[in-house]
Amino acid sequence: MKEQEFLQQIRLDRVTLKAWIEEDWLIPAKTSGELDFTEIDLARARLIVELQTDMGVNDEGIGVILHLLDQLHGLRRAMKDLLGAAHAPGTPTRES
């Protein structure tokens, strides 16, 4: 989705969006020189809003939380890959 639609869906202003991108809280793709947002970006932005407004988390805390979430998702992907490789046909087992 393009920037304007993203801003409307999340009810955010451009200045705040720019700050979030500069902080690497959101990393939209760039296609044809325009920012292009995914559903994941939208979910992440909603999380940021919730952390700020509902939970009162400050900017430093949001950065830490997002970093930890990114690490967690990376570890989950790595674990899934390892499990997939371990169960792949032709993989030696203990009984072999």
N, CA, C and O atoms as a GROMACS GRO file, in nm:
protein
  384
    1MET      N    1   0.085  -0.117   0.000
    1MET     CA    2   0.000   0.000   0.000
    1MET      C    3   0.090   0.124   0.000
    1MET      O    4   0.200   0.122   0.054
    2LYS      N    5   0.041   0.227  -0.060
    2LYS     CA    6   0.117   0.351  -0.070
    2LYS      C    7   0.107   0.431   0.060
    2LYS      O    8   0.024   0.403   0.147
    3GLU      N    9   0.194   0.531   0.071
    3GLU     CA   10   0.207   0.609   0.194
    3GLU      C   11   0.076   0.672   0.239
    3GLU      O   12   0.042   0.664   0.357
    4GLN      N   13   0.004   0.734   0.150
    4GLN     CA   14  -0.119   0.804   0.189
    4GLN      C   15  -0.221   0.708   0.248
    4GLN      O   16  -0.284   0.738   0.350
    5GLU      N   17  -0.238   0.593   0.186
    5GLU     CA   18  -0.332   0.493   0.238
    5GLU      C   19  -0.286   0.443   0.375
    5GLU      O   20  -0.368   0.425   0.466
    6PHE      N   21  -0.156   0.420   0.389
    6PHE     CA   22  -0.100   0.376   0.518
    6PHE      C   23  -0.129   0.479   0.626
    6PHE      O   24  -0.175   0.445   0.735
    7LEU      N   25  -0.102   0.606   0.596
    7LEU     CA   26  -0.126   0.713   0.693
    7LEU      C   27  -0.273   0.720   0.733
    7LEU      O   28  -0.305   0.742   0.850
    8GLN      N   29  -0.362   0.702   0.638
    8GLN     CA   30  -0.505   0.705   0.669
    8GLN      C   31  -0.546   0.587   0.755
    8GLN      O   32  -0.623   0.604   0.850
    9GLN      N   33  -0.496   0.469   0.724
    9GLN     CA   34  -0.536   0.351   0.800
    9GLN      C   35  -0.486   0.356   0.944
    9GLN      O   36  -0.556   0.312   1.035
   10ILE      N   37  -0.368   0.408   0.965
   10ILE     CA   38  -0.311   0.411   1.099
   10ILE      C   39  -0.342   0.544   1.171
   10ILE      O   40  -0.315   0.560   1.290
   11ARG      N   41  -0.400   0.638   1.096
   11ARG     CA   42  -0.431   0.772   1.149
   11ARG      C   43  -0.305   0.839   1.205
   11ARG      O   44  -0.298   0.875   1.322
   12LEU      N   45  -0.208   0.854   1.116
   12LEU     CA   46  -0.077   0.905   1.152
   12LEU      C   47  -0.043   1.021   1.061
   12LEU      O   48  -0.089   1.028   0.948
   13ASP      N   49   0.039   1.113   1.110
   13ASP     CA   50   0.083   1.224   1.026
   13ASP      C   51   0.220   1.191   0.966
   13ASP      O   52   0.292   1.105   1.016
   14ARG      N   53   0.254   1.261   0.859
   14ARG     CA   54   0.379   1.235   0.786
   14ARG      C   55   0.503   1.259   0.873
   14ARG      O   56   0.601   1.185   0.861
   15VAL      N   57   0.500   1.358   0.957
   15VAL     CA   58   0.616   1.390   1.042
   15VAL      C   59   0.646   1.273   1.135
   15VAL      O   60   0.762   1.234   1.151
   16THR      N   61   0.542   1.217   1.196
   16THR     CA   62   0.560   1.103   1.285
   16THR      C   63   0.608   0.981   1.207
   16THR      O   64   0.697   0.910   1.252
   17LEU      N   65   0.548   0.958   1.090
   17LEU     CA   66   0.591   0.846   1.007
   17LEU      C   67   0.738   0.859   0.971
   17LEU      O   68   0.813   0.761   0.978
   18LYS      N   69   0.780   0.976   0.934
   18LYS     CA   70   0.920   0.999   0.898
   18LYS      C   71   1.011   0.968   1.018
   18LYS      O   72   1.116   0.907   1.002
   19ALA      N   73   0.970   1.010   1.137
   19ALA     CA   74   1.049   0.983   1.257
   19ALA      C   75   1.060   0.833   1.283
   19ALA      O   76   1.166   0.783   1.318
   20TRP      N   77   0.949   0.762   1.267
   20TRP     CA   78   0.949   0.616   1.288
   20TRP      C   79   1.040   0.546   1.189
   20TRP      O   80   1.109   0.449   1.224
   21ILE      N   81   1.042   0.594   1.066
   21ILE     CA   82   1.129   0.535   0.964
   21ILE      C   83   1.275   0.566   0.996
   21ILE      O   84   1.361   0.479   0.981
   22GLU      N   85   1.303   0.688   1.040
   22GLU     CA   86   1.440   0.724   1.078
   22GLU      C   87   1.490   0.641   1.196
   22GLU      O   88   1.609   0.612   1.205
   23GLU      N   89   1.401   0.604   1.284
   23GLU     CA   90   1.437   0.520   1.400
   23GLU      C   91   1.444   0.372   1.363
   23GLU      O   92   1.478   0.288   1.446
   24ASP      N   93   1.411   0.339   1.237
   24ASP     CA   94   1.403   0.200   1.189
   24ASP      C   95   1.294   0.119   1.259
   24ASP      O   96   1.303  -0.003   1.267
   25TRP      N   97   1.193   0.187   1.309
   25TRP     CA   98   1.077   0.117   1.366
   25TRP      C   99   0.994   0.057   1.253
   25TRP      O  100   0.931  -0.047   1.269
   26LEU      N  101   0.994   0.127   1.141
   26LEU     CA  102   0.928   0.079   1.019
   26LEU      C  103   1.032   0.087   0.907
   26LEU      O  104   1.107   0.184   0.898
   27ILE      N  105   1.034  -0.015   0.822
   27ILE     CA  106   1.128  -0.016   0.710
   27ILE      C  107   1.049  -0.053   0.584
   27ILE      O  108   1.055  -0.167   0.538
   28PRO      N  109   0.976   0.044   0.529
   28PRO     CA  110   0.897   0.014   0.410
   28PRO      C  111   0.986  -0.005   0.288
   28PRO      O  112   1.098   0.047   0.281
   29ALA      N  113   0.936  -0.080   0.193
   29ALA     CA  114   1.007  -0.096   0.066
   29ALA      C  115   0.992   0.033  -0.015
   29ALA      O  116   0.900   0.111   0.006
   30LYS      N  117   1.084   0.052  -0.108
   30LYS     CA  118   1.074   0.167  -0.198
   30LYS      C  119   1.060   0.114  -0.339
   30LYS      O  120   1.148   0.045  -0.391
   31THR      N  121   0.947   0.147  -0.401
   31THR     CA  122   0.925   0.109  -0.540
   31THR      C  123   0.898   0.235  -0.620
   31THR      O  124   0.811   0.315  -0.586
   32SER      N  125   0.972   0.251  -0.725
   32SER     CA  126   0.960   0.369  -0.812
   32SER      C  127   0.973   0.499  -0.732
   32SER      O  128   0.905   0.598  -0.761
   33GLY      N  129   1.061   0.498  -0.632
   33GLY     CA  130   1.084   0.617  -0.553
   33GLY      C  131   0.979   0.645  -0.447
   33GLY      O  132   0.990   0.743  -0.373
   34GLU      N  133   0.877   0.561  -0.440
   34GLU     CA  134   0.770   0.579  -0.340
   34GLU      C  135   0.782   0.474  -0.231
   34GLU      O  136   0.829   0.363  -0.254
   35LEU      N  137   0.737   0.511  -0.111
   35LEU     CA  138   0.733   0.415  -0.002
   35LEU      C  139   0.617   0.320  -0.024
   35LEU      O  140   0.507   0.361  -0.063
   36ASP      N  141   0.642   0.193   0.000
   36ASP     CA  142   0.540   0.090  -0.019
   36ASP      C  143   0.531   0.009   0.110
   36ASP      O  144   0.629  -0.053   0.152
   37PHE      N  145   0.415   0.010   0.173
   37PHE     CA  146   0.394  -0.054   0.302
   37PHE      C  147   0.318  -0.185   0.288
   37PHE      O  148   0.233  -0.200   0.199
   38THR      N  149   0.350  -0.280   0.375
   38THR     CA  150   0.284  -0.410   0.376
   38THR      C  151   0.189  -0.418   0.495
   38THR      O  152   0.182  -0.328   0.578
   39GLU      N  153   0.116  -0.528   0.500
   39GLU     CA  154   0.029  -0.553   0.616
   39GLU      C  155   0.112  -0.568   0.743
   39GLU      O  156   0.066  -0.532   0.852
   40ILE      N  157   0.233  -0.620   0.730
   40ILE     CA  158   0.322  -0.633   0.846
   40ILE      C  159   0.359  -0.494   0.898
   40ILE      O  160   0.361  -0.472   1.019
   41ASP      N  161   0.388  -0.400   0.807
   41ASP     CA  162   0.416  -0.262   0.848
   41ASP      C  163   0.297  -0.203   0.922
   41ASP      O  164   0.313  -0.133   1.023
   42LEU      N  165   0.179  -0.231   0.871
   42LEU     CA  166   0.057  -0.179   0.933
   42LEU      C  167   0.040  -0.237   1.074
   42LEU      O  168   0.009  -0.163   1.168
   43ALA      N  169   0.061  -0.366   1.089
   43ALA     CA  170   0.050  -0.430   1.221
   43ALA      C  171   0.154  -0.374   1.317
   43ALA      O  172   0.126  -0.350   1.434
   44ARG      N  173   0.275  -0.353   1.267
   44ARG     CA  174   0.383  -0.298   1.351
   44ARG      C  175   0.350  -0.155   1.394
   44ARG      O  176   0.375  -0.118   1.509
   45ALA      N  177   0.296  -0.076   1.304
   45ALA     CA  178   0.257   0.060   1.338
   45ALA      C  179   0.146   0.061   1.442
   45ALA      O  180   0.147   0.143   1.534
   46ARG      N  181   0.051  -0.029   1.428
   46ARG     CA  182  -0.056  -0.038   1.528
   46ARG      C  183   0.001  -0.077   1.665
   46ARG      O  184  -0.044  -0.027   1.768
   47LEU      N  185   0.100  -0.165   1.666
   47LEU     CA  186   0.166  -0.202   1.790
   47LEU      C  187   0.235  -0.080   1.852
   47LEU      O  188   0.224  -0.057   1.973
   48ILE      N  189   0.304  -0.003   1.771
   48ILE     CA  190   0.372   0.117   1.820
   48ILE      C  191   0.271   0.213   1.883
   48ILE      O  192   0.294   0.265   1.992
   49VAL      N  193   0.160   0.237   1.814
   49VAL     CA  194   0.056   0.326   1.866
   49VAL      C  195   0.004   0.273   2.000
   49VAL      O  196  -0.013   0.349   2.095
   50GLU      N  197  -0.022   0.143   2.005
   50GLU     CA  198  -0.072   0.082   2.129
   50GLU      C  199   0.029   0.096   2.243
   50GLU      O  200  -0.008   0.128   2.356
   51LEU      N  201   0.155   0.072   2.212
   51LEU     CA  202   0.258   0.086   2.316
   51LEU      C  203   0.264   0.229   2.368
   51LEU      O  204   0.278   0.252   2.488
   52GLN      N  205   0.254   0.325   2.278
   52GLN     CA  206   0.261   0.466   2.317
   52GLN      C  207   0.137   0.512   2.393
   52GLN      O  208   0.147   0.569   2.501
   53THR      N  209   0.021   0.485   2.336
   53THR     CA  210  -0.101   0.544   2.392
   53THR      C  211  -0.161   0.462   2.505
   53THR      O  212  -0.197   0.518   2.609
   54ASP      N  213  -0.172   0.332   2.487
   54ASP     CA  214  -0.238   0.249   2.588
   54ASP      C  215  -0.146   0.211   2.703
   54ASP      O  216  -0.191   0.197   2.817
   55MET      N  217  -0.017   0.194   2.673
   55MET     CA  218   0.075   0.147   2.775
   55MET      C  219   0.172   0.252   2.825
   55MET      O  220   0.243   0.230   2.923
   56GLY      N  221   0.176   0.366   2.757
   56GLY     CA  222   0.262   0.476   2.802
   56GLY      C  223   0.411   0.450   2.788
   56GLY      O  224   0.491   0.508   2.862
   57VAL      N  225   0.450   0.364   2.693
   57VAL     CA  226   0.591   0.333   2.673
   57VAL      C  227   0.657   0.451   2.601
   57VAL      O  228   0.603   0.503   2.504
   58ASN      N  229   0.776   0.491   2.650
   58ASN     CA  230   0.846   0.602   2.584
   58ASN      C  231   0.921   0.552   2.461
   58ASN      O  232   0.928   0.432   2.436
   59ASP      N  233   0.977   0.646   2.385
   59ASP     CA  234   1.042   0.612   2.258
   59ASP      C  235   1.157   0.514   2.276
   59ASP      O  236   1.172   0.421   2.197
   60GLU      N  237   1.237   0.532   2.378
   60GLU     CA  238   1.349   0.441   2.403
   60GLU      C  239   1.296   0.300   2.430
   60GLU      O  240   1.351   0.202   2.379
   61GLY      N  241   1.192   0.291   2.509
   61GLY     CA  242   1.132   0.160   2.539
   61GLY      C  243   1.074   0.094   2.416
   61GLY      O  244   1.085  -0.027   2.399
   62ILE      N  245   1.013   0.174   2.329
   62ILE     CA  246   0.957   0.118   2.205
   62ILE      C  247   1.068   0.060   2.119
   62ILE      O  248   1.054  -0.049   2.063
   63GLY      N  249   1.179   0.131   2.109
   63GLY     CA  250   1.294   0.080   2.032
   63GLY      C  251   1.343  -0.053   2.086
   63GLY      O  252   1.374  -0.144   2.009
   64VAL      N  253   1.351  -0.065   2.219
   64VAL     CA  254   1.396  -0.190   2.280
   64VAL      C  255   1.295  -0.302   2.254
   64VAL      O  256   1.334  -0.413   2.218
   65ILE      N  257   1.168  -0.273   2.272
   65ILE     CA  258   1.064  -0.374   2.250
   65ILE      C  259   1.064  -0.423   2.106
   65ILE      O  260   1.058  -0.544   2.082
   66LEU      N  261   1.072  -0.332   2.010
   66LEU     CA  262   1.073  -0.372   1.870
   66LEU      C  263   1.197  -0.454   1.836
   66LEU      O  264   1.188  -0.551   1.761
   67HIS      N  265   1.311  -0.417   1.892
   67HIS     CA  266   1.435  -0.493   1.869
   67HIS      C  267   1.421  -0.635   1.923
   67HIS      O  268   1.460  -0.731   1.857
   68LEU      N  269   1.366  -0.648   2.043
   68LEU     CA  270   1.347  -0.781   2.102
   68LEU      C  271   1.248  -0.864   2.021
   68LEU      O  272   1.268  -0.984   2.001
   69LEU      N  273   1.140  -0.801   1.975
   69LEU     CA  274   1.044  -0.874   1.890
   69LEU      C  275   1.109  -0.921   1.760
   69LEU      O  276   1.083  -1.033   1.714
   70ASP      N  277   1.192  -0.837   1.701
   70ASP     CA  278   1.261  -0.876   1.578
   70ASP      C  279   1.354  -0.994   1.604
   70ASP      O  280   1.361  -1.086   1.522
   71GLN      N  281   1.424  -0.992   1.716
   71GLN     CA  282   1.511  -1.104   1.751
   71GLN      C  283   1.430  -1.232   1.771
   71GLN      O  284   1.469  -1.338   1.724
   72LEU      N  285   1.320  -1.221   1.840
   72LEU     CA  286   1.234  -1.336   1.865
   72LEU      C  287   1.184  -1.397   1.734
   72LEU      O  288   1.188  -1.519   1.717
   73HIS      N  289   1.139  -1.314   1.643
   73HIS     CA  290   1.091  -1.364   1.513
   73HIS      C  291   1.205  -1.428   1.434
   73HIS      O  292   1.185  -1.528   1.366
   74GLY      N  293   1.325  -1.369   1.442
   74GLY     CA  294   1.440  -1.428   1.374
   74GLY      C  295   1.475  -1.564   1.430
   74GLY      O  296   1.508  -1.656   1.355
   75LEU      N  297   1.469  -1.578   1.562
   75LEU     CA  298   1.497  -1.707   1.625
   75LEU      C  299   1.391  -1.810   1.588
   75LEU      O  300   1.424  -1.927   1.567
   76ARG      N  301   1.266  -1.769   1.582
   76ARG     CA  302   1.159  -1.860   1.543
   76ARG      C  303   1.180  -1.911   1.400
   76ARG      O  304   1.160  -2.030   1.372
   77ARG      N  305   1.221  -1.821   1.310
   77ARG     CA  306   1.248  -1.861   1.172
   77ARG      C  307   1.364  -1.960   1.167
   77ARG      O  308   1.358  -2.060   1.096
   78ALA      N  309   1.470  -1.931   1.243
   78ALA     CA  310   1.586  -2.020   1.245
   78ALA      C  311   1.548  -2.157   1.300
   78ALA      O  312   1.592  -2.259   1.247
   79MET      N  313   1.469  -2.160   1.404
   79MET     CA  314   1.426  -2.286   1.464
   79MET      C  315   1.340  -2.365   1.365
   79MET      O  316   1.354  -2.487   1.353
   80LYS      N  317   1.252  -2.296   1.295
   80LYS     CA  318   1.168  -2.362   1.195
   80LYS      C  319   1.254  -2.422   1.085
   80LYS      O  320   1.229  -2.534   1.041
   81ASP      N  321   1.355  -2.348   1.041
   81ASP     CA  322   1.446  -2.399   0.937
   81ASP      C  323   1.522  -2.522   0.986
   81ASP      O  324   1.536  -2.619   0.913
   82LEU      N  325   1.569  -2.516   1.110
   82LEU     CA  326   1.641  -2.630   1.166
   82LEU      C  327   1.552  -2.754   1.178
   82LEU      O  328   1.593  -2.865   1.145
   83LEU      N  329   1.430  -2.733   1.224
   83LEU     CA  330   1.337  -2.845   1.236
   83LEU      C  331   1.302  -2.902   1.099
   83LEU      O  332   1.290  -3.023   1.082
   84GLY      N  333   1.286  -2.815   1.002
   84GLY     CA  334   1.257  -2.861   0.867
   84GLY      C  335   1.372  -2.942   0.810
   84GLY      O  336   1.349  -3.043   0.744
   85ALA      N  337   1.494  -2.898   0.834
   85ALA     CA  338   1.612  -2.972   0.785
   85ALA      C  339   1.626  -3.106   0.857
   85ALA      O  340   1.665  -3.206   0.796
   86ALA      N  341   1.593  -3.107   0.986
   86ALA     CA  342   1.605  -3.230   1.063
   86ALA      C  343   1.504  -3.335   1.019
   86ALA      O  344   1.529  -3.455   1.032
   87HIS      N  345   1.391  -3.291   0.968
   87HIS     CA  346   1.286  -3.384   0.926
   87HIS      C  347   1.283  -3.408   0.775
   87HIS      O  348   1.193  -3.474   0.723
   88ALA      N  349   1.380  -3.354   0.706
   88ALA     CA  350   1.384  -3.369   0.560
   88ALA      C  351   1.418  -3.513   0.523
   88ALA      O  352   1.494  -3.579   0.593
   89PRO      N  353   1.362  -3.562   0.413
   89PRO     CA  354   1.393  -3.698   0.368
   89PRO      C  355   1.543  -3.711   0.345
   89PRO      O  356   1.607  -3.621   0.291
   90GLY      N  357   1.598  -3.825   0.386
   90GLY     CA  358   1.741  -3.850   0.367
   90GLY      C  359   1.827  -3.801   0.481
   90GLY      O  360   1.949  -3.822   0.480
   91THR      N  361   1.766  -3.734   0.580
   91THR     CA  362   1.842  -3.686   0.694
   91THR      C  363   1.871  -3.804   0.787
   91THR      O  364   1.779  -3.875   0.826
   92PRO      N  365   1.998  -3.826   0.822
   92PRO     CA  366   2.030  -3.937   0.911
   92PRO      C  367   1.960  -3.921   1.047
   92PRO      O  368   1.946  -3.809   1.098
   93THR      N  369   1.918  -4.032   1.104
   93THR     CA  370   1.857  -4.031   1.237
   93THR      C  371   1.947  -4.107   1.333
   93THR      O  372   2.046  -4.167   1.290
   94ARG      N  373   1.916  -4.105   1.458
   94ARG     CA  374   1.996  -4.178   1.557
   94ARG      C  375   1.997  -4.327   1.530
   94ARG      O  376   2.096  -4.395   1.557
   95GLU      N  377   1.887  -4.378   1.478
   95GLU     CA  378   1.876  -4.520   1.451
   95GLU      C  379   1.963  -4.563   1.335
   95GLU      O  380   1.994  -4.682   1.322
   96SER      N  381   2.004  -4.469   1.247
   96SER     CA  382   2.083  -4.502   1.127
   96SER      C  383   2.225  -4.541   1.160
   96SER      O  384   2.303  -4.572   1.071
   0.00000   0.00000   0.00000
